[in-house]
Amino acid sequence: MAKRSVIARANKKPKFTTRIVRRCFRCGRKRGYLRDFKLCRICFRELASTGKIPGITKSSW
């Protein structure tokens, strides 16, 4: 979990557009971020495996 101050800093509009830090809205993690879902890979996997993200199923082959 990221600190509140770090999350608040990421929510502020940066001086330059290249400085945008996208964070998971659930835990605040910045690495492994999936833009389509606004989640990190860990939160995405947890929610997808419990069936809380509609249209996502665990692949098996």
SULJOWO-V642138 format. One record per residue. N is the residue number from 1. PHI is phi in whole degrees, 0 to 359 (NA if undefined). PSI is psi in whole degrees, 0 to 359 (NA if undefined). D_FIRST is the distance of its C-alpha to the first C-alpha in Angstrom with 2 decimals. Layout:
# SULJOWO-V642138
n->(N;N)
phi->(PHI;PHI)
psi->(PSI;PSI)
d_first->(D_FIRST;D_FIRST)
This chain:
# SULJOWO-V642138
n->(1;2;3;4;5;6;7;8;9;10;11;12;13;14;15;16;17;18;19;20;21;22;23;24;25;26;27;28;29;30;31;32;33;34;35;36;37;38;39;40;41;42;43;44;45;46;47;48;49;50;51;52;53;54;55;56;57;58;59;60;61)
phi->(NA;279;293;301;293;290;295;297;295;290;282;289;286;284;295;237;293;285;269;296;247;271;235;296;286;271;240;92;291;256;268;68;272;256;297;299;248;57;228;278;297;288;295;300;295;299;290;291;288;271;83;270;254;293;88;254;232;289;279;213;212)
psi->(132;151;155;322;325;318;318;320;322;333;340;150;123;163;322;145;337;350;7;131;114;129;152;130;345;315;343;4;141;340;149;39;132;111;323;328;352;38;157;168;328;311;322;315;318;312;324;321;335;354;22;351;114;139;356;127;151;128;143;139;NA)
d_first->(0.00;3.77;6.54;9.00;11.59;10.19;9.77;13.19;14.68;13.96;15.68;18.72;21.65;22.13;25.58;26.04;25.00;24.00;21.12;19.15;15.50;14.51;10.94;9.97;10.77;9.01;5.30;6.04;6.77;10.27;12.05;13.89;14.07;16.96;18.76;20.92;18.24;15.56;13.02;11.50;13.72;11.77;11.43;14.96;16.32;15.20;16.71;19.68;20.62;20.73;22.79;20.79;21.26;25.02;27.02;24.69;26.10;25.36;27.94;30.41;33.58)
